[in-house]
Amino acid sequence: MKKNCVVCGDKASILTRIKLNDGFLCNDCAKKCSEHLDDYDEITAEEIRKHLKYRDKNKHSAMLKNFSPTMELGEYEKLKIDEPHGYWLLETEKRFHNDNPDIFMLSQITDAEFVRKKECLNNFDSEESSQKITAKFTRKKNRRPIYGFWFYVVIKVNHPCFTEINMRINKYIINEKNQIEYLAAVRTAQDIVDVITELSEKANEKEKK
């Protein structure tokens, strides 16, 4: 059965289309969406249409036009802040959205926290289970699991389209044994949380005056 995009009406290719709660989104329309948007299968067609209207407004906004960063935080993904105007945005490496980054007010930040996600680096449960297990493989399987970590700063926002923006700290996964890189990532993440918390509190106090 032919599936059409809920936004533009064109055919939504089975290879590139995105499943929504009540329809499909074609690849071209998906490229116009924010990189911070996720859980598409829970989003309705009407919500996507509203989101794309916001995206067009964001691209032509005075905020983005006047944005002039005075501070940059992070080494992989960059949090850029325009203190005089009270604006900020997250610069990532996702190529489709570099010409239209989502821009926010510092006063829209409601909270910020450091999050660490763990991932097993020596998971041997795969096709090997259906093959003859060698003594060498058995020895490996019995070893203590080795973990790696991804570090994020999660920025909670008061915004019509988003509840939080996730900033990744490390470009590559950090082995738990690499204490230097591990501690450096923790320190970087915590420093970013401290800075944006202070700036958002100042911005909110300024707005109340």
Backbone bond lengths (Angstrom), bond angles and torsions (degrees), N, CA, C in turn:
res aa  C-N    CA-C-N  psi(-1)  N-CA   C-N-CA  omega(-1)  CA-C   N-CA-C  phi
1 M - - - 1.466 - - 1.529 109.89 -
2 K 1.323 116.70 134.33 1.456 121.88 -177.57 1.524 110.72 -70.59
3 K 1.336 116.57 132.38 1.457 121.77 179.35 1.520 108.78 -112.75
4 N 1.326 116.19 131.90 1.455 120.81 179.87 1.526 111.03 -113.98
5 C 1.316 114.86 152.16 1.459 121.49 179.44 1.530 109.63 -68.00
6 V 1.327 116.75 135.27 1.459 121.20 -178.54 1.529 112.31 -72.70
7 V 1.355 116.75 -13.98 1.464 120.07 -178.06 1.521 111.74 -96.68
8 C 1.342 116.96 -57.39 1.467 120.47 -174.57 1.528 113.20 -98.12
9 G 1.325 117.69 -17.42 1.455 120.98 179.14 1.510 114.67 86.86
10 D 1.335 117.43 -6.76 1.471 120.17 178.63 1.520 110.48 -73.50
11 K 1.328 115.13 165.10 1.460 119.90 178.67 1.528 110.19 -63.12
12 A 1.324 115.75 133.01 1.464 121.29 178.18 1.525 107.92 -98.32
13 S 1.338 116.20 107.61 1.459 121.51 -176.32 1.514 111.87 -59.06
14 I 1.317 116.10 137.75 1.468 121.08 179.90 1.527 111.53 -62.60
15 L 1.339 117.31 -23.72 1.463 121.07 -177.13 1.528 112.76 -82.52
16 T 1.334 117.97 -28.63 1.466 120.32 -173.39 1.523 114.62 -122.86
17 R 1.310 117.64 -8.08 1.460 119.18 -176.35 1.525 111.91 -69.33
18 I 1.328 114.93 158.41 1.459 121.86 178.94 1.519 108.74 -115.82
19 K 1.323 115.63 131.87 1.464 121.10 -178.98 1.518 109.75 -81.51
20 L 1.338 116.41 125.88 1.448 122.80 174.94 1.526 109.34 -101.73
21 N 1.307 116.32 179.96 1.451 120.57 178.89 1.532 111.64 -62.74
22 D 1.338 116.36 -34.96 1.461 120.00 -176.20 1.525 113.12 -137.79
23 G 1.322 116.82 37.00 1.459 119.76 178.75 1.515 111.66 163.89
24 F 1.340 115.35 -161.18 1.461 121.07 -178.83 1.521 110.80 -129.60
25 L 1.311 114.99 152.45 1.454 122.87 177.97 1.523 108.04 -118.65
26 C 1.336 117.25 128.14 1.465 119.48 -179.67 1.522 109.88 -75.59
27 N 1.314 116.45 165.09 1.456 122.35 -176.55 1.521 112.32 -62.40
28 D 1.344 117.33 -40.32 1.470 120.64 -178.79 1.524 111.51 -63.41
29 C 1.327 116.88 -42.11 1.467 120.37 178.82 1.529 111.02 -72.05
30 A 1.321 116.75 -33.61 1.468 120.63 178.50 1.526 111.00 -63.27
31 K 1.340 116.58 -34.33 1.462 120.87 179.61 1.525 112.08 -65.56
32 K 1.327 116.56 -22.70 1.463 120.71 -179.57 1.526 111.96 -83.07
33 C 1.323 116.18 -14.65 1.466 120.25 -179.73 1.525 111.00 -73.94
34 S 1.306 115.55 159.41 1.461 120.73 177.51 1.521 110.94 -66.79
35 E 1.314 116.04 145.45 1.456 121.15 175.82 1.528 111.37 -70.04
36 H 1.324 116.72 -14.28 1.458 120.79 179.63 1.523 112.45 -89.46
37 L 1.313 116.21 -1.35 1.461 120.54 179.28 1.524 109.14 -85.22
38 D 1.320 117.41 134.28 1.466 120.84 177.48 1.529 109.30 -145.52
39 D 1.330 116.18 -174.09 1.466 121.75 -177.31 1.521 111.31 53.63
40 Y 1.338 115.10 49.58 1.466 120.38 -177.25 1.527 112.36 -58.51
41 D 1.314 116.78 -32.53 1.464 118.96 -176.93 1.528 112.94 -68.08
42 E 1.354 116.22 -9.43 1.461 119.98 176.63 1.533 111.81 -102.67
43 I 1.335 116.40 -3.15 1.466 121.54 -176.95 1.530 110.19 -96.03
44 T 1.317 116.66 137.21 1.463 120.59 179.77 1.522 111.00 -89.16
45 A 1.316 115.89 165.58 1.464 121.67 178.89 1.526 110.77 -60.31
46 E 1.332 116.60 -41.11 1.464 120.64 -179.71 1.525 110.99 -64.64
47 E 1.318 117.20 -38.23 1.473 121.00 178.34 1.523 110.98 -66.70
48 I 1.339 116.86 -36.73 1.464 120.48 177.46 1.526 110.27 -66.27
49 R 1.310 117.54 -41.50 1.474 120.77 178.93 1.534 110.30 -61.56
50 K 1.323 116.63 -43.40 1.466 120.79 178.00 1.531 110.62 -64.87
51 H 1.334 115.31 -38.53 1.462 119.72 179.70 1.531 111.07 -63.40
52 L 1.322 117.33 -42.47 1.459 120.61 -179.21 1.531 111.69 -69.50
53 K 1.325 117.74 -29.84 1.469 120.45 173.76 1.523 109.67 -66.16
54 Y 1.337 115.24 -41.00 1.471 119.92 176.15 1.523 110.45 -62.01
55 R 1.345 116.49 -42.15 1.468 120.80 -178.07 1.529 111.22 -61.93
56 D 1.315 116.71 -40.28 1.465 120.50 178.42 1.530 110.23 -66.69
57 K 1.317 116.21 -39.95 1.462 120.89 177.96 1.522 110.66 -65.45
58 N 1.334 116.38 -40.02 1.466 121.38 179.01 1.531 111.23 -61.76
59 K 1.340 115.69 -43.25 1.464 120.70 -177.25 1.520 112.46 -62.10
60 H 1.323 116.65 -32.28 1.465 121.13 -177.31 1.531 112.22 -106.76
61 S 1.324 116.83 16.41 1.464 120.46 -176.46 1.528 112.42 -76.56
62 A 1.317 114.78 152.64 1.463 121.07 175.79 1.523 110.05 -66.22
63 M 1.333 116.51 -31.32 1.459 120.78 178.84 1.520 110.97 -58.69
64 L 1.345 115.76 -48.66 1.464 119.51 -178.39 1.524 110.83 -69.85
65 K 1.332 116.22 -37.54 1.460 120.81 179.93 1.524 111.43 -64.51
66 N 1.326 116.55 -38.73 1.465 121.21 -175.86 1.524 113.45 -92.45
67 F 1.328 116.66 -1.26 1.466 120.27 -176.37 1.520 111.63 -63.80
68 S 1.323 115.64 124.04 1.469 121.76 179.16 1.529 107.76 -139.58
69 P 1.351 117.52 95.83 1.465 120.42 -173.75 1.517 114.18 -62.82
70 T 1.316 115.01 135.81 1.459 121.68 175.96 1.526 111.01 -112.03
71 M 1.347 116.02 -6.36 1.459 121.02 -179.30 1.521 109.24 -147.43
72 E 1.336 116.05 141.44 1.468 121.54 177.87 1.518 109.37 -132.24
73 L 1.329 116.47 127.22 1.456 122.02 -178.68 1.519 110.44 -120.63
74 G 1.341 116.82 141.96 1.457 120.90 178.28 1.513 112.34 99.88
75 E 1.345 115.02 156.07 1.461 120.75 -179.32 1.521 112.61 -112.44
76 Y 1.329 117.98 -28.26 1.466 121.31 177.33 1.529 109.47 -97.37
77 E 1.314 116.85 -76.12 1.454 119.51 170.25 1.526 107.54 -86.50
78 K 1.316 116.47 139.30 1.459 121.56 -172.94 1.523 111.60 -106.83
79 L 1.311 115.37 124.25 1.458 120.78 173.15 1.524 106.70 -95.04
80 K 1.321 115.72 112.68 1.466 120.35 -177.65 1.524 109.38 -105.34
81 I 1.316 115.46 133.42 1.458 121.78 -174.45 1.525 110.89 -126.10
82 D 1.318 115.13 132.84 1.468 122.81 174.44 1.535 105.45 -107.01
83 E 1.321 115.56 93.12 1.469 119.58 -175.33 1.529 114.45 -62.22
84 P 1.336 119.36 -46.11 1.473 119.36 -178.80 1.533 113.53 -57.46
85 H 1.355 116.77 -39.85 1.457 120.02 179.89 1.536 112.45 -87.98
86 G 1.327 116.60 -18.52 1.455 120.07 -177.40 1.515 112.93 77.69
87 Y 1.352 117.04 31.42 1.463 122.48 -178.62 1.530 110.05 -108.41
88 W 1.330 116.30 157.24 1.462 121.11 172.14 1.523 110.47 -154.59
89 L 1.327 115.29 156.10 1.462 121.67 174.81 1.514 109.25 -151.12
90 L 1.320 115.21 160.28 1.466 121.26 178.79 1.518 108.94 -108.37
91 E 1.317 115.94 121.06 1.464 121.10 179.66 1.524 109.27 -96.68
92 T 1.333 116.14 120.20 1.455 121.28 -179.74 1.523 109.62 -118.02
93 E 1.331 116.19 -177.68 1.464 120.63 -179.14 1.525 111.95 -98.19
94 K 1.318 118.95 8.89 1.458 120.92 179.20 1.526 108.88 -74.77
95 R 1.298 115.89 110.77 1.466 121.85 -166.53 1.521 115.38 -64.91
96 F 1.335 118.50 -28.23 1.456 119.65 -173.43 1.530 113.56 -71.84
97 H 1.316 116.93 -15.87 1.455 118.28 -171.05 1.534 113.74 -117.34
98 N 1.314 117.64 8.51 1.449 119.66 -177.00 1.530 112.99 -64.29
99 D 1.343 117.53 -26.71 1.457 120.11 -178.58 1.532 112.29 -86.16
100 N 1.320 116.72 -4.69 1.460 120.03 -179.37 1.531 111.11 -147.71
101 P 1.324 117.30 64.21 1.473 119.13 179.47 1.524 110.56 -71.68
102 D 1.320 116.85 142.17 1.465 120.29 177.76 1.522 108.95 -67.70
103 I 1.322 115.15 128.12 1.464 119.18 -178.19 1.523 109.44 -113.15
104 F 1.325 116.32 141.11 1.457 122.23 -173.89 1.526 110.83 -130.85
105 M 1.334 114.39 164.26 1.458 121.12 171.79 1.536 108.30 -91.98
106 L 1.314 116.42 145.74 1.465 120.00 175.53 1.529 110.60 -60.60
107 S 1.315 116.15 -31.88 1.464 120.57 -179.54 1.527 112.67 -70.79
108 Q 1.345 117.69 -12.38 1.463 120.94 177.59 1.532 112.54 -81.31
109 I 1.325 117.10 -11.66 1.464 120.78 178.85 1.528 109.26 -75.10
110 T 1.321 116.08 123.82 1.470 120.58 179.56 1.521 112.45 -103.65
111 D 1.342 116.58 -19.81 1.466 119.87 -179.67 1.528 108.23 -171.62
112 A 1.309 116.60 160.91 1.470 121.75 176.02 1.519 107.89 -149.10
113 E 1.327 115.97 138.80 1.458 119.09 -179.47 1.529 111.33 -146.00
114 F 1.311 115.07 153.82 1.456 122.96 177.05 1.522 108.22 -90.69
115 V 1.343 116.63 128.77 1.460 121.83 -179.29 1.531 109.52 -125.39
116 R 1.325 115.70 135.32 1.459 122.45 178.09 1.524 108.64 -116.54
117 K 1.337 116.71 128.21 1.466 120.97 178.45 1.519 109.78 -115.40
118 K 1.332 115.40 129.45 1.463 121.43 -175.17 1.524 111.34 -98.49
119 E 1.322 115.39 142.49 1.471 120.89 179.58 1.526 109.39 -139.51
120 C 1.337 116.64 132.28 1.464 120.74 179.99 1.521 109.85 -73.32
121 L 1.329 116.85 130.49 1.469 121.36 -177.15 1.523 113.24 -96.97
122 N 1.326 117.95 -15.10 1.469 119.49 -179.00 1.525 110.20 -124.84
123 N 1.326 114.69 55.14 1.463 120.66 178.19 1.522 109.15 -83.70
124 F 1.324 117.06 112.05 1.467 120.94 -175.79 1.521 113.01 -100.39
125 D 1.333 117.15 5.75 1.458 120.23 179.30 1.526 109.79 -80.52
126 S 1.316 117.59 95.89 1.460 121.80 -178.58 1.518 109.48 -149.64
127 E 1.317 116.12 -144.50 1.458 120.57 179.97 1.520 111.72 -63.70
128 E 1.342 114.58 -18.21 1.460 118.62 -178.05 1.531 111.54 -59.55
129 S 1.342 116.86 -27.06 1.460 120.13 -176.54 1.524 112.57 -63.87
130 S 1.332 115.91 -23.05 1.464 119.55 -179.49 1.525 111.83 -96.48
131 Q 1.324 115.52 2.93 1.462 120.53 -179.26 1.526 109.48 -110.65
132 K 1.283 115.02 172.04 1.460 120.10 177.19 1.521 109.14 -69.15
133 I 1.332 116.83 123.97 1.461 120.79 -177.17 1.525 109.45 -87.06
134 T 1.296 115.32 121.18 1.464 120.10 -179.61 1.520 110.01 -82.96
135 A 1.324 115.52 165.27 1.469 120.43 178.74 1.522 110.68 -61.99
136 K 1.345 115.31 -36.50 1.456 120.15 -179.61 1.519 110.07 -64.87
137 F 1.324 116.05 -44.39 1.463 120.17 -179.21 1.530 110.54 -65.05
138 T 1.332 116.23 -38.69 1.462 120.48 179.88 1.519 110.46 -62.49
139 R 1.317 116.06 -40.83 1.459 119.62 179.03 1.525 110.08 -62.17
140 K 1.340 115.97 -41.98 1.461 120.18 179.37 1.525 110.67 -63.98
141 K 1.318 115.03 -41.51 1.462 119.80 -176.50 1.525 111.49 -65.53
142 N 1.330 116.39 -29.12 1.451 120.72 -178.57 1.526 113.37 -84.69
143 R 1.309 117.11 -4.61 1.457 119.42 178.90 1.521 110.72 -70.53
144 R 1.325 115.03 157.60 1.466 119.84 175.22 1.517 109.46 -64.48
145 P 1.327 118.27 135.45 1.470 120.29 179.17 1.526 111.66 -58.98
146 I 1.305 115.72 142.00 1.462 121.28 175.93 1.524 107.11 -107.82
147 Y 1.312 115.87 132.35 1.456 119.90 -176.52 1.527 112.19 -112.77
148 G 1.314 113.30 152.49 1.455 120.87 172.72 1.520 107.58 -122.45
149 F 1.326 115.68 165.29 1.458 118.47 -174.22 1.523 112.51 -133.98
150 W 1.329 114.31 143.30 1.459 123.14 169.22 1.526 106.68 -109.13
151 F 1.314 116.00 138.20 1.457 120.59 -178.93 1.525 110.11 -116.93
152 Y 1.320 115.53 136.13 1.465 121.36 -178.05 1.530 110.31 -135.02
153 V 1.323 113.92 153.30 1.457 120.33 164.49 1.524 105.23 -111.45
154 V 1.320 116.24 120.38 1.465 121.81 179.67 1.527 107.97 -99.12
155 I 1.331 115.11 117.31 1.461 121.25 -177.68 1.528 108.59 -104.22
156 K 1.323 117.00 112.75 1.466 121.87 178.27 1.528 108.50 -81.02
157 V 1.337 116.38 134.16 1.462 119.90 -176.34 1.527 111.87 -131.82
158 N 1.308 115.04 151.20 1.459 122.70 172.75 1.530 106.72 -97.66
159 H 1.339 115.49 95.02 1.471 121.00 -172.65 1.527 109.07 -148.69
160 P 1.325 118.64 144.42 1.473 121.06 -178.81 1.528 114.44 -60.00
161 C 1.335 117.70 -30.36 1.467 120.86 -174.57 1.516 114.92 -103.40
162 F 1.334 118.12 -15.71 1.459 120.76 -174.08 1.529 111.10 -138.09
163 T 1.322 114.82 152.79 1.460 120.01 171.36 1.528 110.22 -110.15
164 E 1.339 116.11 -25.49 1.458 119.77 178.18 1.523 110.98 -155.22
165 I 1.330 114.52 152.01 1.455 122.91 176.80 1.518 107.22 -119.58
166 N 1.338 117.22 125.98 1.467 121.92 -177.39 1.527 111.02 -100.11
167 M 1.299 115.80 122.83 1.465 122.44 179.18 1.530 109.09 -108.71
168 R 1.335 116.45 117.39 1.464 119.29 179.53 1.527 110.21 -84.88
169 I 1.315 115.22 133.86 1.465 120.79 -175.54 1.524 112.64 -87.41
170 N 1.343 117.90 -47.65 1.468 121.10 -175.58 1.527 111.26 -103.33
171 K 1.319 115.59 138.12 1.471 121.11 179.67 1.513 110.79 -73.42
172 Y 1.344 116.48 -38.17 1.467 121.90 -179.66 1.525 109.30 -119.23
173 I 1.319 115.87 152.25 1.456 120.38 179.72 1.532 110.01 -62.89
174 I 1.332 116.03 141.89 1.467 121.23 -176.30 1.521 109.65 -106.18
175 N 1.322 115.67 120.18 1.461 121.85 178.12 1.523 110.09 -63.40
176 E 1.337 116.06 138.67 1.465 120.53 -178.05 1.523 112.48 -59.66
177 K 1.337 117.51 -24.56 1.465 121.16 -178.89 1.532 112.13 -78.08
178 N 1.341 115.32 -17.18 1.467 118.88 -178.03 1.533 108.62 -87.29
179 Q 1.320 115.10 82.14 1.456 120.37 -173.87 1.530 113.33 -65.05
180 I 1.309 117.07 -31.55 1.470 119.71 -178.56 1.526 110.54 -65.16
181 E 1.350 116.79 -51.30 1.460 120.34 179.64 1.520 111.17 -67.58
182 Y 1.317 116.30 -37.89 1.469 121.10 179.87 1.528 110.72 -59.81
183 L 1.314 116.15 -52.23 1.462 120.65 -177.90 1.520 111.57 -66.96
184 A 1.336 116.86 -33.29 1.461 120.79 178.30 1.531 110.46 -65.64
185 A 1.340 116.65 -40.82 1.468 121.09 179.26 1.527 110.91 -66.40
186 V 1.327 116.49 -41.65 1.465 121.03 177.72 1.525 110.27 -61.20
187 R 1.314 115.56 -44.63 1.464 120.44 -178.81 1.534 110.97 -64.41
188 T 1.350 115.98 -43.42 1.467 120.36 178.99 1.526 111.00 -60.76
189 A 1.337 116.07 -47.50 1.460 120.66 -179.30 1.523 111.57 -61.09
190 Q 1.317 116.72 -44.74 1.455 120.06 -178.18 1.526 111.77 -67.45
191 D 1.326 116.64 -37.48 1.466 120.90 177.51 1.532 110.48 -61.94
192 I 1.343 116.48 -41.87 1.464 120.79 179.54 1.524 110.57 -64.25
193 V 1.340 116.31 -43.51 1.471 120.69 177.30 1.528 110.34 -58.28
194 D 1.326 116.83 -45.31 1.463 121.29 -177.89 1.527 111.28 -63.07
195 V 1.331 115.86 -43.17 1.469 120.23 -176.94 1.527 111.50 -67.05
196 I 1.325 116.86 -50.41 1.468 118.21 -176.24 1.528 111.97 -70.96
197 T 1.328 117.19 -27.55 1.467 119.75 174.96 1.524 110.15 -65.00
198 E 1.318 115.60 -45.36 1.467 120.14 179.29 1.528 111.38 -64.16
199 L 1.348 116.76 -43.62 1.464 120.29 -178.55 1.526 111.86 -66.87
200 S 1.329 116.62 -39.42 1.464 119.33 -179.52 1.529 111.00 -68.27
201 E 1.325 116.65 -36.63 1.471 120.33 178.05 1.526 110.20 -65.23
202 K 1.310 116.82 -40.69 1.470 121.16 178.15 1.524 110.48 -65.43
203 A 1.338 116.37 -40.68 1.468 120.93 -179.36 1.529 110.28 -64.89
204 N 1.317 116.87 -40.22 1.465 120.17 179.61 1.530 111.74 -69.17
205 E 1.325 117.04 -36.92 1.447 120.92 177.04 1.529 110.61 -65.63
206 K 1.329 115.71 -37.98 1.468 121.40 179.87 1.525 110.55 -65.21
207 E 1.354 116.44 -39.99 1.456 120.55 -179.08 1.523 112.13 -68.65
208 K 1.325 116.63 -29.04 1.463 120.61 -178.62 1.516 112.40 -75.20
209 K 1.337 117.19 -21.80 1.467 121.45 -177.17 1.534 110.69 -76.93
